Amino acid sequence: MNENEELLKKYDRSDMAGWTRKFVDDVESAFQRDIGIIEENDWHGVICIGMGGSGAGGTYLSAISDRSAGLPVHFWRNYGLPSWWGPEWLVIATSYSGNTEETITGVEKALREGGSVIGISSGGRLEELLDDSEHSIHITVPSGQMPRSAFGHLFGTQLSVLWYMGLLPAPADKELSEMISRLRDASGEWDPANGSKAMDIANLLSG
């Protein structure tokens, strides 16, 4: 065990380094997950609702959409839904626990007003709501992690949904494989146990 590994063992009690190492595997697994089928529609756009780490993917999806000429993707981190929302906008609701209060109120509003929702969670109230909805689906991600460590599962599933539905241009299989390979290389390069750039930055910040 090198010095960096000893430091991680001492201070990283939640094993965030270990969870972070699994990020690429989580993303790859999400890309292969069966998302089910939702009724086709001429969507005006997509609104991603969620809080904290569960909602972070919406920011990335919005940026990807802006760059790739996909449908507009907006994100919402609050109770309910924005005043301009209507049923012609697909709702992607993400809550790792499935019980985030703000997200649940948005889903309830969407269902009440005739909207379609794709929910992504490890279970909870979100799954219960969507299991009872005819025009919505729930996609289950693995449970048992801290929400902030589950970003690979959550964002990978969000991105896969938009690819599957044709709302964002999907990469060819070769492009996807190359992307995963680049992510693995970057993950290893930034692993603090390897005396990487991450440790250099940590040392700089600590003075």
Phi, psi and omega per residue, in radians:
M1 nan 2.150 -3.130
N2 -1.441 3.094 -3.057
E3 -1.065 -0.717 -3.130
N4 -1.141 -0.692 3.109
E5 -1.132 -0.639 3.096
E6 -1.135 -0.701 3.103
L7 -1.119 -0.727 3.118
L8 -1.099 -0.743 -3.139
K9 -1.096 -0.620 -3.092
K10 -1.336 -0.752 -2.973
Y11 -1.853 -0.399 -3.095
D12 -1.621 1.224 -3.038
R13 -1.170 -0.440 3.137
S14 -1.566 0.004 -3.114
D15 0.963 0.761 3.090
M16 -1.118 -0.567 3.090
A17 -1.080 -0.723 3.123
G18 -1.131 -0.782 3.106
W19 -1.104 -0.678 -3.129
T20 -1.141 -0.623 3.095
R21 -1.076 -0.458 -3.114
K22 -1.497 -0.024 -3.055
F23 -0.963 -0.839 -3.073
V24 -1.135 -0.723 3.085
D25 -1.066 -0.685 3.141
D26 -1.128 -0.753 3.116
V27 -1.091 -0.820 -3.118
E28 -1.073 -0.722 3.109
S29 -1.099 -0.682 3.135
A30 -1.125 -0.657 3.134
F31 -1.133 -0.432 -3.101
Q32 -1.675 -0.042 -3.057
R33 -1.298 2.455 3.075
D34 -1.324 2.070 -3.071
I35 -1.657 -0.070 -3.092
G36 1.369 -2.944 -3.069
I37 -2.241 2.355 3.027
I38 -2.056 2.565 -3.099
E39 -0.941 2.317 3.126
E40 -1.201 2.593 -3.122
N41 -2.736 2.780 3.057
D42 -1.561 1.356 -3.071
W43 -1.137 2.490 2.995
H44 -1.366 -0.462 -3.128
G45 3.014 -3.007 -3.093
V46 -2.207 2.398 2.997
I47 -2.091 2.182 -3.141
C48 -1.731 2.135 3.127
I49 -2.017 2.487 -3.110
G50 2.904 2.828 -3.099
M51 -2.081 2.660 3.049
G52 0.995 -2.422 -3.126
G53 -1.099 -0.546 3.125
S54 -1.158 -0.525 -3.118
G55 -1.606 -0.134 -3.044
A56 -1.092 -0.567 -3.097
G57 -1.051 -0.522 3.128
G58 -1.055 -0.622 3.109
T59 -1.103 -0.774 3.139
Y60 -1.179 -0.727 3.137
L61 -1.091 -0.668 3.107
S62 -1.086 -0.762 3.129
A63 -1.142 -0.722 3.119
I64 -1.096 -0.743 3.131
S65 -1.088 -0.729 3.130
D66 -1.056 -0.599 -3.069
R67 -1.535 -0.382 -2.993
S68 -1.977 0.142 3.090
A69 1.088 0.576 3.024
G70 -1.456 -3.046 3.063
L71 -1.101 2.683 3.072
P72 -1.018 2.378 3.082
V73 -2.171 2.094 3.093
H74 -1.961 2.774 3.075
F75 -2.192 2.641 -3.040
W76 -2.435 2.102 -3.131
R77 -2.102 1.310 -3.093
N78 -2.907 -3.131 3.044
Y79 -1.243 2.692 3.042
G80 1.071 -2.499 3.131
L81 -2.409 2.758 3.132
P82 -1.108 2.743 -3.046
S83 -1.096 -0.452 -3.091
W84 -1.459 -0.157 -3.054
W85 -1.135 2.499 3.006
G86 -2.463 2.930 -3.064
P87 -1.065 -0.246 3.105
E88 -1.356 -0.057 3.060
W89 -1.810 2.123 3.088
L90 -1.225 2.350 3.114
V91 -1.791 2.196 2.963
I92 -1.917 1.938 -3.085
A93 -1.835 2.151 -3.075
T94 -2.151 2.184 3.079
S95 -2.627 2.000 -3.049
Y96 -1.007 -0.789 3.134
S97 -1.310 -0.474 -3.045
G98 1.483 0.090 -3.053
N99 -2.178 0.232 -3.114
T100 -1.142 2.116 -2.997
E101 -1.015 -0.828 -3.099
E102 -1.065 -0.751 -3.120
T103 -1.164 -0.723 3.137
I104 -1.070 -0.698 3.135
T105 -1.134 -0.612 3.089
G106 -1.153 -0.740 3.120
V107 -1.123 -0.765 3.136
E108 -1.059 -0.719 3.120
K109 -1.124 -0.784 -3.133
A110 -1.059 -0.793 -3.128
L111 -1.167 -0.690 -3.123
R112 -1.117 -0.552 -3.064
E113 -1.790 0.309 3.002
G114 1.490 0.307 -3.140
G115 -1.476 2.955 3.061
S116 -1.951 2.389 -3.054
V117 -2.229 2.358 2.896
I118 -1.882 2.022 -3.130
G119 -1.772 2.444 3.122
I120 -2.220 2.037 -3.138
S121 -2.866 3.084 3.061
S122 -1.635 0.111 3.132
G123 2.468 -2.396 3.039
G124 1.274 -2.857 -3.083
R125 -1.083 -0.602 -3.139
L126 -1.032 -0.793 3.118
E127 -1.098 -0.730 -3.140
E128 -1.061 -0.783 -3.125
L129 -1.066 -0.793 -3.023
L130 -1.384 -0.448 3.064
D131 -1.111 -0.434 -3.128
D132 -1.657 0.069 -3.072
S133 -1.845 2.315 -3.062
E134 -1.276 -0.586 -3.002
H135 -1.912 0.379 -3.131
S136 -2.366 2.825 3.115
I137 -2.370 2.788 3.056
H138 -2.119 2.362 3.095
I139 -1.996 2.138 -3.080
T140 -1.596 2.283 3.041
V141 -1.888 2.782 -3.107
P142 -1.031 2.462 3.121
S143 -1.680 -3.123 3.012
G144 1.610 0.146 3.105
Q145 -2.001 2.878 2.925
M146 -1.243 2.436 -3.095
P147 -0.901 -0.698 -3.091
R148 -1.212 -0.288 3.128
S149 -1.636 -0.049 -3.056
A150 -1.749 0.275 -3.055
F151 -1.055 -0.617 3.126
G152 -1.057 -0.781 3.102
H153 -1.114 -0.802 -3.020
L154 -1.238 -0.923 -3.097
F155 -1.198 -0.683 3.110
G156 -1.037 -0.679 3.117
T157 -1.228 -0.740 3.097
Q158 -1.006 -0.836 -3.112
L159 -1.136 -0.728 3.127
S160 -1.066 -0.683 3.113
V161 -1.047 -0.832 -3.104
L162 -1.181 -0.623 3.046
W163 -1.119 -0.852 -3.060
Y164 -1.042 -0.683 -3.087
M165 -1.506 -0.024 3.133
G166 1.306 0.331 -3.122
L167 -1.525 -0.308 2.956
L168 -2.303 2.534 3.094
P169 -1.068 2.204 -3.119
A170 -1.538 2.456 3.097
P171 -1.288 2.721 3.014
A172 -1.196 2.809 -3.106
D173 -0.971 -0.721 -3.131
K174 -1.126 -0.736 3.120
E175 -1.098 -0.705 3.140
L176 -1.142 -0.744 3.108
S177 -1.080 -0.730 3.127
E178 -1.168 -0.632 3.103
M179 -1.111 -0.786 3.111
I180 -1.069 -0.705 3.129
S181 -1.093 -0.742 3.116
R182 -1.129 -0.678 3.105
L183 -1.101 -0.700 3.125
R184 -1.124 -0.728 3.123
D185 -1.088 -0.787 -3.124
A186 -1.161 -0.656 3.132
S187 -1.088 -0.763 3.105
G188 -1.159 -0.662 -3.117
E189 -1.134 -0.597 -3.085
W190 -1.716 0.097 3.129
D191 -1.175 2.084 -3.092
P192 -1.095 -0.400 3.127
A193 -1.192 -0.316 -3.100
N194 -1.661 0.192 -3.102
G195 1.153 0.743 -2.939
S196 -1.563 -2.978 3.088
K197 -1.015 -0.576 -3.138
A198 -1.048 -0.730 3.114
M199 -1.211 -0.632 3.094
D200 -1.053 -0.758 3.129
I201 -1.166 -0.729 3.120
A202 -1.059 -0.753 3.121
N203 -1.126 -0.675 3.123
L204 -1.121 -0.747 -3.123
L205 -1.195 -0.580 -3.113
S206 -1.385 -0.203 3.127
G207 1.415 nan nan
